[in-house]
Amino acid sequence: MPAKKTENEVTEKKETKKTAAKKPAAKKPAAKKPAVKAAPEVEQVVEIAPAEEPAQEAAPAMPEPRRSVAFIGSECYPFVKTGGLGDVMYALPKALIKQNCDVKVILPRYKCIPQKYQEKMVYRGSFMMDLCADGRSFYVGIMEYVWDGVVYDFIDNEEFFSAGNPYINLIDDIPKYCFFGKAALAALNYMNWIPDIIHCHDWQAGLVPVYLRTLFEGTPVASAKTMITIHNLRFQGIYNIPTIRYWSGLPDYVFNKDALKQGYEDANMFKGGLAYANMITTVSGTYAWEIQTPFFGEGLDAHLRYHSGKLRGIVNGIDVDMWDSSKDERLPDPYSKDDVIEKKKANKKALQEELGLEVDESKFVIGLISRLTDQKGLDLVNSIIPQLIDGNTQFIVLGTGDARYEDSFRYYENAYKGSVCSNIMYDEGRAHKIYAASDALLVPSLFEPCGLTQLIAMHYGTIPIVRETGGLKDTVDPYNMFTNEGNGFTFDRYENGLLLDAINRAKTLYFTAREYWDQMVIRDMEKDVSWDNSAKQYRDLYLELKP
């Protein structure tokens, strides 16, 4: 029996290998130059310099590995958009193409998609697909649209997608998104486009990782890895088990407490996706931590703590081509960081005239662009408006939502004519004007996974006033009056007094130290809020999933 090698012998052998590895590779012989004839009868003497150590040539840079990614989600700008998910589904694929990724986006073909896009869709094929537990099958059509290097494939079915809005109610939405998740995977197999990564978004695509590892096991698409992104954990796709079992056709064993089962009799589509996905991401580092606590976890905090090893947080960006104050045709006076201070005044005066506010460029204008819901901290805002309107301040609201907030903002507009304007609607053009004309933008959310309004505001030279939660905390550094650093004003506990204090600190700087305020405006416009850095982080995670 051969004797065991001692630890010293093993170490010596390793060192020898290391030394050999460090030895420079021999240079290839240089190509021979044409010989030059010497003059007749003249002896040539050539002095040879001492040989130098050959320089080690730098290895050529390896090309970055290419990854193919299928995005599956329920909305995408400009086809259909109800919130931030639509912006992410549009902007992130575009940014990933620059990171050497092939991207296909799979969406439902809703009736509400504008006709100008419907007309340009190309028919790619169709098939019948078994869906329900009793074998009931449905038509699946694939319509394709290519734009800016991204391929958009729309799943077509009149029975599920003929309503005017993407989201109706759970009774209708549960069958619709059971069908959509399965049809998206079946379409990838049908087109023979097998991605490295399937990137799912929110509960509407929650069943995709579950389908992939059960009903699609053994099919070509099963080789893909899955990632699921939480954009807002409040919405989860919860319904009774018999209904989801019937419409999904999934096997009984997935309806257990570690996967789809929630409570005693419900199934949770998002919970199942989080359990079966290879990786979970959410839209900011702070929110990734917050959702593992009972207050923010929406009943899934224990489930997320269990899966915390595969949970990551990557903050969103914005499309800086769409949001570019120097080329924004909606603005009366477009501007860059070089002329923002003067041109912001011109935009402010133009908006004051348009909205019937007192025209005065010296007023401190606060904007609020938001869905009017409890999540957005509007109860805090409502309680401080009487203290806010002091003769030097104007307040502009844009958004729709809960009737009580719509009514209260209308009341304040009537009570403070010339100082408050409530736009109870959503108008994209007016949103651009408010970002450009306001001095500060208010985002006092109870919780905020990421938030895009504060990023757009900074890019337009408008100072954010935010609560320290989720992505707001990750993207807004509180102003430090002693060092003149930071890019906004923040408060921590969810209290109206702290919100008012943050606004008053902003107003104090604006009225008493305008040069420092102006420096912060320029600093904010210089901050990189594009998707480039976030897209690189997503690409790194794709490589981690599929080395």
WOLINKA-V174137 format. One record per backbone hydrogen bond with DSSP energy under -0.5 kcal/mol. NH is the residue of the N-H (numbers start at 0). CO is the residue of the C=O. Records with the same first field share a line. If there is no record, write none. Layout:
NH = CO, CO
This chain:
9 = 5
10 = 6
11 = 7
12 = 8
13 = 9
14 = 10
15 = 11
16 = 12
17 = 13
18 = 14
19 = 15
20 = 16
21 = 17
22 = 18, 19
36 = 34
41 = 38
42 = 40
45 = 43
46 = 44
48 = 46
56 = 54
66 = 99
68 = 101
69 = 196
70 = 68, 103
71 = 198
72 = 105
75 = 79
76 = 85
78 = 75
79 = 75
85 = 82
86 = 82
87 = 83
88 = 84
89 = 85
90 = 86
91 = 87
93 = 89
94 = 90
95 = 91
96 = 92
97 = 93
98 = 95
99 = 96
100 = 95
101 = 66
102 = 100
103 = 68
104 = 150
105 = 70
106 = 104, 152
108 = 154
109 = 107
110 = 160, 162
112 = 109
113 = 78
116 = 113
117 = 113
118 = 114
119 = 116
120 = 116, 117
121 = 143
123 = 141
124 = 141
126 = 139
128 = 137
130 = 135
131 = 135
132 = 245
134 = 131
137 = 128
139 = 126
140 = 155
141 = 124
142 = 140, 153
143 = 121
144 = 151
146 = 149
149 = 146
150 = 102
151 = 144, 149
152 = 104, 150
153 = 142, 151
154 = 106
155 = 140, 153
159 = 156
160 = 156
161 = 157
171 = 168
172 = 168
173 = 169
174 = 170
175 = 171
176 = 172
177 = 173
178 = 174
179 = 175
180 = 176
181 = 177
182 = 178
183 = 179
184 = 180
185 = 181
186 = 182
187 = 183
188 = 184
189 = 185
190 = 186
191 = 187, 188
192 = 187
193 = 191
194 = 192
195 = 67
196 = 67
197 = 224
198 = 69, 196
199 = 197, 226
200 = 71
201 = 228
204 = 200, 201
205 = 202
207 = 204
210 = 206
211 = 207
212 = 208
213 = 210
215 = 210
216 = 213
218 = 215
221 = 218
222 = 219
223 = 220
224 = 195
226 = 197
227 = 278
228 = 199
229 = 280
230 = 228
234 = 231
235 = 233
238 = 266
240 = 264
243 = 239
244 = 240
245 = 241
246 = 242
247 = 243
248 = 244
253 = 250
254 = 251
255 = 253
258 = 255
259 = 253
260 = 255
261 = 265
265 = 261
266 = 238
267 = 259
268 = 236, 266
269 = 235
271 = 267
272 = 268
273 = 269
274 = 270
275 = 271
276 = 272
277 = 225
278 = 225
279 = 309
280 = 227
281 = 311
282 = 229
287 = 283
288 = 284
289 = 285
290 = 286
291 = 288
292 = 289
295 = 289
296 = 292
299 = 296
303 = 299
304 = 300
305 = 301
306 = 302
307 = 304
309 = 306
310 = 307
311 = 279
313 = 281
315 = 282
317 = 528
319 = 317
322 = 318
323 = 321
326 = 323
327 = 323
328 = 326
330 = 327
334 = 324
338 = 335
339 = 335
342 = 338
343 = 339
344 = 340, 341
345 = 341
346 = 342
347 = 343
348 = 344
349 = 345
350 = 346
351 = 347
352 = 348
353 = 349
354 = 350
355 = 351
356 = 351
357 = 417
359 = 357
362 = 359
363 = 391
364 = 362
365 = 363, 393
366 = 439
367 = 395
369 = 367, 397
371 = 399
372 = 370
375 = 372
376 = 373
377 = 372
380 = 376
381 = 377
382 = 378
383 = 379, 380
384 = 380
386 = 383
387 = 383
388 = 384
389 = 387
393 = 363
394 = 418
395 = 365
396 = 420
397 = 367
398 = 422, 424
401 = 371
404 = 401
405 = 401
406 = 402
407 = 403
408 = 404
409 = 405
410 = 406
411 = 407
412 = 408
413 = 409
414 = 410
415 = 411
416 = 413
418 = 415
419 = 415
420 = 394
422 = 396, 420
423 = 421
424 = 422
430 = 426
431 = 427
432 = 428
433 = 429
434 = 430
435 = 431
436 = 432
437 = 433
438 = 364
439 = 364
440 = 462
441 = 366
442 = 464
445 = 374
446 = 374
455 = 451
456 = 452
457 = 453
458 = 454
459 = 455, 456
460 = 457
461 = 456
462 = 438
463 = 486
464 = 440
465 = 463, 488
466 = 442
467 = 490
468 = 466
470 = 447
471 = 447, 468
472 = 468, 469
473 = 469
474 = 470
475 = 471
476 = 474
477 = 475
478 = 487
479 = 484
480 = 478
483 = 479
484 = 479
486 = 476
487 = 476
488 = 463
490 = 465
494 = 492
498 = 494
499 = 495
500 = 496
501 = 497
502 = 498
503 = 499
504 = 500
505 = 501
506 = 502
507 = 503
508 = 504
509 = 505
510 = 506
511 = 507
512 = 508
515 = 512
516 = 512
517 = 513
518 = 514
519 = 515
520 = 516
521 = 517
522 = 518
523 = 519
524 = 520
525 = 521
526 = 522, 523
528 = 526
530 = 317
534 = 530
535 = 531
536 = 532
537 = 533
538 = 534
539 = 535
540 = 536
541 = 537
542 = 538
543 = 539
544 = 540
545 = 541
